[in-house]
Amino acid sequence: MEHVCLTIEYLLLALRVDDCYNVTISSRDITDAVAASNLAVFSGLMHGDNGVE
C-alpha cells in the first residue's frame, strides 16, 4: 500500500503546476510515478522476479 500511496503522491506533486478542472494524466506520467515509487520493483519482489519487463 505504501508504494501505491507514493505513486499517487508523486502524480499529485508532479501535476500540481498543470492543476485544472480537466487535467490529463498521460501514460508517461503514470510510468514516471510508478518508477519513482519503486512500485514495479516491489511488486516483482513479491512475485519472485525483479519487476522489470
mmCIF file of the N, C-alpha and C atoms, coordinates in Angstrom:
data_MODEL
# 
_entry.id   MODEL 
# 
loop_
_atom_site.group_PDB 
_atom_site.id 
_atom_site.type_symbol 
_atom_site.label_atom_id 
_atom_site.label_alt_id 
_atom_site.label_comp_id 
_atom_site.label_asym_id 
_atom_site.label_entity_id 
_atom_site.label_seq_id 
_atom_site.pdbx_PDB_ins_code 
_atom_site.Cartn_x 
_atom_site.Cartn_y 
_atom_site.Cartn_z 
_atom_site.occupancy 
_atom_site.B_iso_or_equiv 
_atom_site.pdbx_formal_charge 
_atom_site.auth_seq_id 
_atom_site.auth_comp_id 
_atom_site.auth_asym_id 
_atom_site.auth_atom_id 
_atom_site.pdbx_PDB_model_num 
ATOM 1   N N  . MET A 1 1  ? 0.826   -1.195  0.000   1.00 0.00 ? 1  MET A N  1 
ATOM 2   C CA . MET A 1 1  ? 0.000   0.000   0.000   1.00 0.00 ? 1  MET A CA 1 
ATOM 3   C C  . MET A 1 1  ? 0.870   1.259   0.000   1.00 0.00 ? 1  MET A C  1 
ATOM 4   N N  . GLU A 1 2  ? 2.018   1.173   0.662   1.00 0.00 ? 2  GLU A N  1 
ATOM 5   C CA . GLU A 1 2  ? 2.902   2.333   0.725   1.00 0.00 ? 2  GLU A CA 1 
ATOM 6   C C  . GLU A 1 2  ? 3.347   2.771   -0.667  1.00 0.00 ? 2  GLU A C  1 
ATOM 7   N N  . HIS A 1 3  ? 3.677   1.814   -1.524  1.00 0.00 ? 3  HIS A N  1 
ATOM 8   C CA . HIS A 1 3  ? 4.144   2.156   -2.870  1.00 0.00 ? 3  HIS A CA 1 
ATOM 9   C C  . HIS A 1 3  ? 3.015   2.741   -3.721  1.00 0.00 ? 3  HIS A C  1 
ATOM 10  N N  . VAL A 1 4  ? 1.814   2.271   -3.515  1.00 0.00 ? 4  VAL A N  1 
ATOM 11  C CA . VAL A 1 4  ? 0.669   2.838   -4.229  1.00 0.00 ? 4  VAL A CA 1 
ATOM 12  C C  . VAL A 1 4  ? 0.464   4.291   -3.793  1.00 0.00 ? 4  VAL A C  1 
ATOM 13  N N  . CYS A 1 5  ? 0.542   4.536   -2.486  1.00 0.00 ? 5  CYS A N  1 
ATOM 14  C CA . CYS A 1 5  ? 0.392   5.908   -1.985  1.00 0.00 ? 5  CYS A CA 1 
ATOM 15  C C  . CYS A 1 5  ? 1.516   6.808   -2.493  1.00 0.00 ? 5  CYS A C  1 
ATOM 16  N N  . LEU A 1 6  ? 2.740   6.286   -2.546  1.00 0.00 ? 6  LEU A N  1 
ATOM 17  C CA . LEU A 1 6  ? 3.852   7.066   -3.075  1.00 0.00 ? 6  LEU A CA 1 
ATOM 18  C C  . LEU A 1 6  ? 3.651   7.388   -4.557  1.00 0.00 ? 6  LEU A C  1 
ATOM 19  N N  . THR A 1 7  ? 3.088   6.442   -5.293  1.00 0.00 ? 7  THR A N  1 
ATOM 20  C CA . THR A 1 7  ? 2.799   6.677   -6.714  1.00 0.00 ? 7  THR A CA 1 
ATOM 21  C C  . THR A 1 7  ? 1.796   7.809   -6.873  1.00 0.00 ? 7  THR A C  1 
ATOM 22  N N  . ILE A 1 8  ? 0.739   7.765   -6.094  1.00 0.00 ? 8  ILE A N  1 
ATOM 23  C CA . ILE A 1 8  ? -0.286  8.814   -6.157  1.00 0.00 ? 8  ILE A CA 1 
ATOM 24  C C  . ILE A 1 8  ? 0.288   10.153  -5.704  1.00 0.00 ? 8  ILE A C  1 
ATOM 25  N N  . GLU A 1 9  ? 1.079   10.141  -4.648  1.00 0.00 ? 9  GLU A N  1 
ATOM 26  C CA . GLU A 1 9  ? 1.708   11.372  -4.173  1.00 0.00 ? 9  GLU A CA 1 
ATOM 27  C C  . GLU A 1 9  ? 2.591   11.983  -5.258  1.00 0.00 ? 9  GLU A C  1 
ATOM 28  N N  . TYR A 1 10 ? 3.386   11.154  -5.914  1.00 0.00 ? 10 TYR A N  1 
ATOM 29  C CA . TYR A 1 10 ? 4.246   11.640  -6.983  1.00 0.00 ? 10 TYR A CA 1 
ATOM 30  C C  . TYR A 1 10 ? 3.415   12.286  -8.093  1.00 0.00 ? 10 TYR A C  1 
ATOM 31  N N  . LEU A 1 11 ? 2.333   11.615  -8.491  1.00 0.00 ? 11 LEU A N  1 
ATOM 32  C CA . LEU A 1 11 ? 1.469   12.165  -9.539  1.00 0.00 ? 11 LEU A CA 1 
ATOM 33  C C  . LEU A 1 11 ? 0.894   13.524  -9.132  1.00 0.00 ? 11 LEU A C  1 
ATOM 34  N N  . LEU A 1 12 ? 0.381   13.614  -7.925  1.00 0.00 ? 12 LEU A N  1 
ATOM 35  C CA . LEU A 1 12 ? -0.216  14.864  -7.464  1.00 0.00 ? 12 LEU A CA 1 
ATOM 36  C C  . LEU A 1 12 ? 0.804   15.994  -7.425  1.00 0.00 ? 12 LEU A C  1 
ATOM 37  N N  . LEU A 1 13 ? 2.002   15.688  -6.944  1.00 0.00 ? 13 LEU A N  1 
ATOM 38  C CA . LEU A 1 13 ? 3.035   16.718  -6.876  1.00 0.00 ? 13 LEU A CA 1 
ATOM 39  C C  . LEU A 1 13 ? 3.542   17.101  -8.265  1.00 0.00 ? 13 LEU A C  1 
ATOM 40  N N  . ALA A 1 14 ? 3.725   16.123  -9.120  1.00 0.00 ? 14 ALA A N  1 
ATOM 41  C CA . ALA A 1 14 ? 4.246   16.393  -10.464 1.00 0.00 ? 14 ALA A CA 1 
ATOM 42  C C  . ALA A 1 14 ? 3.247   17.175  -11.314 1.00 0.00 ? 14 ALA A C  1 
ATOM 43  N N  . LEU A 1 15 ? 1.968   16.948  -11.096 1.00 0.00 ? 15 LEU A N  1 
ATOM 44  C CA . LEU A 1 15 ? 0.947   17.590  -11.923 1.00 0.00 ? 15 LEU A CA 1 
ATOM 45  C C  . LEU A 1 15 ? 0.376   18.865  -11.302 1.00 0.00 ? 15 LEU A C  1 
ATOM 46  N N  . ARG A 1 16 ? 0.903   19.282  -10.162 1.00 0.00 ? 16 ARG A N  1 
ATOM 47  C CA . ARG A 1 16 ? 0.327   20.452  -9.479  1.00 0.00 ? 16 ARG A CA 1 
ATOM 48  C C  . ARG A 1 16 ? 0.408   21.731  -10.309 1.00 0.00 ? 16 ARG A C  1 
ATOM 49  N N  . VAL A 1 17 ? 1.440   21.844  -11.137 1.00 0.00 ? 17 VAL A N  1 
ATOM 50  C CA . VAL A 1 17 ? 1.565   23.053  -11.961 1.00 0.00 ? 17 VAL A CA 1 
ATOM 51  C C  . VAL A 1 17 ? 0.529   23.075  -13.087 1.00 0.00 ? 17 VAL A C  1 
ATOM 52  N N  . ASP A 1 18 ? 0.018   21.910  -13.448 1.00 0.00 ? 18 ASP A N  1 
ATOM 53  C CA . ASP A 1 18 ? -0.988  21.811  -14.509 1.00 0.00 ? 18 ASP A CA 1 
ATOM 54  C C  . ASP A 1 18 ? -2.396  21.635  -13.948 1.00 0.00 ? 18 ASP A C  1 
ATOM 55  N N  . ASP A 1 19 ? -2.566  21.858  -12.647 1.00 0.00 ? 19 ASP A N  1 
ATOM 56  C CA . ASP A 1 19 ? -3.847  21.614  -11.996 1.00 0.00 ? 19 ASP A CA 1 
ATOM 57  C C  . ASP A 1 19 ? -4.953  22.466  -12.609 1.00 0.00 ? 19 ASP A C  1 
ATOM 58  N N  . CYS A 1 20 ? -6.011  21.802  -13.010 1.00 0.00 ? 20 CYS A N  1 
ATOM 59  C CA . CYS A 1 20 ? -7.197  22.464  -13.531 1.00 0.00 ? 20 CYS A CA 1 
ATOM 60  C C  . CYS A 1 20 ? -8.350  21.471  -13.496 1.00 0.00 ? 20 CYS A C  1 
ATOM 61  N N  . TYR A 1 21 ? -9.510  21.917  -13.872 1.00 0.00 ? 21 TYR A N  1 
ATOM 62  C CA . TYR A 1 21 ? -10.705 21.085  -13.818 1.00 0.00 ? 21 TYR A CA 1 
ATOM 63  C C  . TYR A 1 21 ? -10.565 19.812  -14.653 1.00 0.00 ? 21 TYR A C  1 
ATOM 64  N N  . ASN A 1 22 ? -9.927  19.893  -15.791 1.00 0.00 ? 22 ASN A N  1 
ATOM 65  C CA . ASN A 1 22 ? -9.840  18.741  -16.695 1.00 0.00 ? 22 ASN A CA 1 
ATOM 66  C C  . ASN A 1 22 ? -8.382  18.336  -16.964 1.00 0.00 ? 22 ASN A C  1 
ATOM 67  N N  . VAL A 1 23 ? -7.576  18.311  -15.908 1.00 0.00 ? 23 VAL A N  1 
ATOM 68  C CA . VAL A 1 23 ? -6.175  17.912  -16.065 1.00 0.00 ? 23 VAL A CA 1 
ATOM 69  C C  . VAL A 1 23 ? -6.103  16.494  -16.646 1.00 0.00 ? 23 VAL A C  1 
ATOM 70  N N  . THR A 1 24 ? -5.150  16.281  -17.529 1.00 0.00 ? 24 THR A N  1 
ATOM 71  C CA . THR A 1 24 ? -4.972  14.986  -18.166 1.00 0.00 ? 24 THR A CA 1 
ATOM 72  C C  . THR A 1 24 ? -3.713  14.325  -17.625 1.00 0.00 ? 24 THR A C  1 
ATOM 73  N N  . ILE A 1 25 ? -3.852  13.063  -17.218 1.00 0.00 ? 25 ILE A N  1 
ATOM 74  C CA . ILE A 1 25 ? -2.708  12.280  -16.751 1.00 0.00 ? 25 ILE A CA 1 
ATOM 75  C C  . ILE A 1 25 ? -2.331  11.326  -17.873 1.00 0.00 ? 25 ILE A C  1 
ATOM 76  N N  . SER A 1 26 ? -1.134  11.512  -18.393 1.00 0.00 ? 26 SER A N  1 
ATOM 77  C CA . SER A 1 26 ? -0.690  10.691  -19.516 1.00 0.00 ? 26 SER A CA 1 
ATOM 78  C C  . SER A 1 26 ? -0.116  9.366   -19.043 1.00 0.00 ? 26 SER A C  1 
ATOM 79  N N  . SER A 1 27 ? 0.041   8.455   -19.966 1.00 0.00 ? 27 SER A N  1 
ATOM 80  C CA . SER A 1 27 ? 0.682   7.171   -19.669 1.00 0.00 ? 27 SER A CA 1 
ATOM 81  C C  . SER A 1 27 ? 2.099   7.397   -19.174 1.00 0.00 ? 27 SER A C  1 
ATOM 82  N N  . ARG A 1 28 ? 2.766   8.375   -19.750 1.00 0.00 ? 28 ARG A N  1 
ATOM 83  C CA . ARG A 1 28 ? 4.141   8.697   -19.334 1.00 0.00 ? 28 ARG A CA 1 
ATOM 84  C C  . ARG A 1 28 ? 4.167   9.196   -17.891 1.00 0.00 ? 28 ARG A C  1 
ATOM 85  N N  . ASP A 1 29 ? 3.176   10.006  -17.503 1.00 0.00 ? 29 ASP A N  1 
ATOM 86  C CA . ASP A 1 29 ? 3.089   10.485  -16.118 1.00 0.00 ? 29 ASP A CA 1 
ATOM 87  C C  . ASP A 1 29 ? 2.964   9.303   -15.158 1.00 0.00 ? 29 ASP A C  1 
ATOM 88  N N  . ILE A 1 30 ? 2.124   8.351   -15.513 1.00 0.00 ? 30 ILE A N  1 
ATOM 89  C CA . ILE A 1 30 ? 1.920   7.174   -14.667 1.00 0.00 ? 30 ILE A CA 1 
ATOM 90  C C  . ILE A 1 30 ? 3.177   6.318   -14.611 1.00 0.00 ? 30 ILE A C  1 
ATOM 91  N N  . THR A 1 31 ? 3.816   6.118   -15.760 1.00 0.00 ? 31 THR A N  1 
ATOM 92  C CA . THR A 1 31 ? 5.059   5.348   -15.801 1.00 0.00 ? 31 THR A CA 1 
ATOM 93  C C  . THR A 1 31 ? 6.125   5.994   -14.927 1.00 0.00 ? 31 THR A C  1 
ATOM 94  N N  . ASP A 1 32 ? 6.260   7.309   -15.010 1.00 0.00 ? 32 ASP A N  1 
ATOM 95  C CA . ASP A 1 32 ? 7.235   8.030   -14.190 1.00 0.00 ? 32 ASP A CA 1 
ATOM 96  C C  . ASP A 1 32 ? 6.921   7.897   -12.701 1.00 0.00 ? 32 ASP A C  1 
ATOM 97  N N  . ALA A 1 33 ? 5.646   7.976   -12.349 1.00 0.00 ? 33 ALA A N  1 
ATOM 98  C CA . ALA A 1 33 ? 5.241   7.864   -10.950 1.00 0.00 ? 33 ALA A CA 1 
ATOM 99  C C  . ALA A 1 33 ? 5.517   6.474   -10.399 1.00 0.00 ? 33 ALA A C  1 
ATOM 100 N N  . VAL A 1 34 ? 5.224   5.454   -11.189 1.00 0.00 ? 34 VAL A N  1 
ATOM 101 C CA . VAL A 1 34 ? 5.488   4.070   -10.769 1.00 0.00 ? 34 VAL A CA 1 
ATOM 102 C C  . VAL A 1 34 ? 6.982   3.858   -10.582 1.00 0.00 ? 34 VAL A C  1 
ATOM 103 N N  . ALA A 1 35 ? 7.774   4.397   -11.491 1.00 0.00 ? 35 ALA A N  1 
ATOM 104 C CA . ALA A 1 35 ? 9.233   4.271   -11.380 1.00 0.00 ? 35 ALA A CA 1 
ATOM 105 C C  . ALA A 1 35 ? 9.745   5.005   -10.143 1.00 0.00 ? 35 ALA A C  1 
ATOM 106 N N  . ALA A 1 36 ? 9.242   6.192   -9.889  1.00 0.00 ? 36 ALA A N  1 
ATOM 107 C CA . ALA A 1 36 ? 9.697   6.984   -8.745  1.00 0.00 ? 36 ALA A CA 1 
ATOM 108 C C  . ALA A 1 36 ? 9.351   6.323   -7.415  1.00 0.00 ? 36 ALA A C  1 
ATOM 109 N N  . SER A 1 37 ? 8.248   5.592   -7.360  1.00 0.00 ? 37 SER A N  1 
ATOM 110 C CA . SER A 1 37 ? 7.819   4.954   -6.114  1.00 0.00 ? 37 SER A CA 1 
ATOM 111 C C  . SER A 1 37 ? 8.413   3.559   -5.923  1.00 0.00 ? 37 SER A C  1 
ATOM 112 N N  . ASN A 1 38 ? 9.106   3.059   -6.937  1.00 0.00 ? 38 ASN A N  1 
ATOM 113 C CA . ASN A 1 38 ? 9.655   1.690   -6.906  1.00 0.00 ? 38 ASN A CA 1 
ATOM 114 C C  . ASN A 1 38 ? 8.565   0.624   -6.812  1.00 0.00 ? 38 ASN A C  1 
ATOM 115 N N  . LEU A 1 39 ? 7.368   0.955   -7.243  1.00 0.00 ? 39 LEU A N  1 
ATOM 116 C CA . LEU A 1 39 ? 6.253   0.017   -7.191  1.00 0.00 ? 39 LEU A CA 1 
ATOM 117 C C  . LEU A 1 39 ? 6.519   -1.231  -8.028  1.00 0.00 ? 39 LEU A C  1 
ATOM 118 N N  . ALA A 1 40 ? 7.061   -1.060  -9.209  1.00 0.00 ? 40 ALA A N  1 
ATOM 119 C CA . ALA A 1 40 ? 7.321   -2.212  -10.082 1.00 0.00 ? 40 ALA A CA 1 
ATOM 120 C C  . ALA A 1 40 ? 8.353   -3.147  -9.460  1.00 0.00 ? 40 ALA A C  1 
ATOM 121 N N  . VAL A 1 41 ? 9.388   -2.575  -8.879  1.00 0.00 ? 41 VAL A N  1 
ATOM 122 C CA . VAL A 1 41 ? 10.425  -3.390  -8.244  1.00 0.00 ? 41 VAL A CA 1 
ATOM 123 C C  . VAL A 1 41 ? 9.839   -4.139  -7.053  1.00 0.00 ? 41 VAL A C  1 
ATOM 124 N N  . PHE A 1 42 ? 9.092   -3.437  -6.209  1.00 0.00 ? 42 PHE A N  1 
ATOM 125 C CA . PHE A 1 42 ? 8.481   -4.067  -5.046  1.00 0.00 ? 42 PHE A CA 1 
ATOM 126 C C  . PHE A 1 42 ? 7.524   -5.173  -5.472  1.00 0.00 ? 42 PHE A C  1 
ATOM 127 N N  . SER A 1 43 ? 6.710   -4.902  -6.482  1.00 0.00 ? 43 SER A N  1 
ATOM 128 C CA . SER A 1 43 ? 5.776   -5.910  -6.982  1.00 0.00 ? 43 SER A CA 1 
ATOM 129 C C  . SER A 1 43 ? 6.523   -7.135  -7.500  1.00 0.00 ? 43 SER A C  1 
ATOM 130 N N  . GLY A 1 44 ? 7.634   -6.900  -8.185  1.00 0.00 ? 44 GLY A N  1 
ATOM 131 C CA . GLY A 1 44 ? 8.445   -8.002  -8.684  1.00 0.00 ? 44 GLY A CA 1 
ATOM 132 C C  . GLY A 1 44 ? 9.024   -8.833  -7.563  1.00 0.00 ? 44 GLY A C  1 
ATOM 133 N N  . LEU A 1 45 ? 9.446   -8.183  -6.489  1.00 0.00 ? 45 LEU A N  1 
ATOM 134 C CA . LEU A 1 45 ? 9.977   -8.908  -5.342  1.00 0.00 ? 45 LEU A CA 1 
ATOM 135 C C  . LEU A 1 45 ? 8.906   -9.773  -4.704  1.00 0.00 ? 45 LEU A C  1 
ATOM 136 N N  . MET A 1 46 ? 7.692   -9.259  -4.668  1.00 0.00 ? 46 MET A N  1 
ATOM 137 C CA . MET A 1 46 ? 6.583   -10.012 -4.080  1.00 0.00 ? 46 MET A CA 1 
ATOM 138 C C  . MET A 1 46 ? 6.223   -11.224 -4.925  1.00 0.00 ? 46 MET A C  1 
ATOM 139 N N  . HIS A 1 47 ? 6.536   -11.178 -6.222  1.00 0.00 ? 47 HIS A N  1 
ATOM 140 C CA . HIS A 1 47 ? 6.204   -12.282 -7.118  1.00 0.00 ? 47 HIS A CA 1 
ATOM 141 C C  . HIS A 1 47 ? 7.418   -13.112 -7.493  1.00 0.00 ? 47 HIS A C  1 
ATOM 142 N N  . GLY A 1 48 ? 8.565   -12.821 -6.889  1.00 0.00 ? 48 GLY A N  1 
ATOM 143 C CA . GLY A 1 48 ? 9.733   -13.646 -7.100  1.00 0.00 ? 48 GLY A CA 1 
ATOM 144 C C  . GLY A 1 48 ? 10.566  -13.320 -8.332  1.00 0.00 ? 48 GLY A C  1 
ATOM 145 N N  . ASP A 1 49 ? 10.343  -12.164 -8.955  1.00 0.00 ? 49 ASP A N  1 
ATOM 146 C CA . ASP A 1 49 ? 11.208  -11.747 -10.060 1.00 0.00 ? 49 ASP A CA 1 
ATOM 147 C C  . ASP A 1 49 ? 11.698  -10.336 -9.776  1.00 0.00 ? 49 ASP A C  1 
ATOM 148 N N  . ASN A 1 50 ? 12.389  -9.745  -10.721 1.00 0.00 ? 50 ASN A N  1 
ATOM 149 C CA . ASN A 1 50 ? 12.981  -8.432  -10.483 1.00 0.00 ? 50 ASN A CA 1 
ATOM 150 C C  . ASN A 1 50 ? 12.056  -7.270  -10.814 1.00 0.00 ? 50 ASN A C  1 
ATOM 151 N N  . GLY A 1 51 ? 10.835  -7.517  -11.274 1.00 0.00 ? 51 GLY A N  1 
ATOM 152 C CA . GLY A 1 51 ? 9.857   -6.474  -11.545 1.00 0.00 ? 51 GLY A CA 1 
ATOM 153 C C  . GLY A 1 51 ? 10.067  -5.699  -12.820 1.00 0.00 ? 51 GLY A C  1 
ATOM 154 N N  . VAL A 1 52 ? 11.074  -6.088  -13.598 1.00 0.00 ? 52 VAL A N  1 
ATOM 155 C CA . VAL A 1 52 ? 11.376  -5.384  -14.847 1.00 0.00 ? 52 VAL A CA 1 
ATOM 156 C C  . VAL A 1 52 ? 10.956  -6.260  -16.007 1.00 0.00 ? 52 VAL A C  1 
ATOM 157 N N  . GLU A 1 53 ? 10.225  -5.657  -16.923 1.00 0.00 ? 53 GLU A N  1 
ATOM 158 C CA . GLU A 1 53 ? 9.782   -6.427  -18.102 1.00 0.00 ? 53 GLU A CA 1 
ATOM 159 C C  . GLU A 1 53 ? 10.752  -6.270  -19.225 1.00 0.00 ? 53 GLU A C  1 
# 
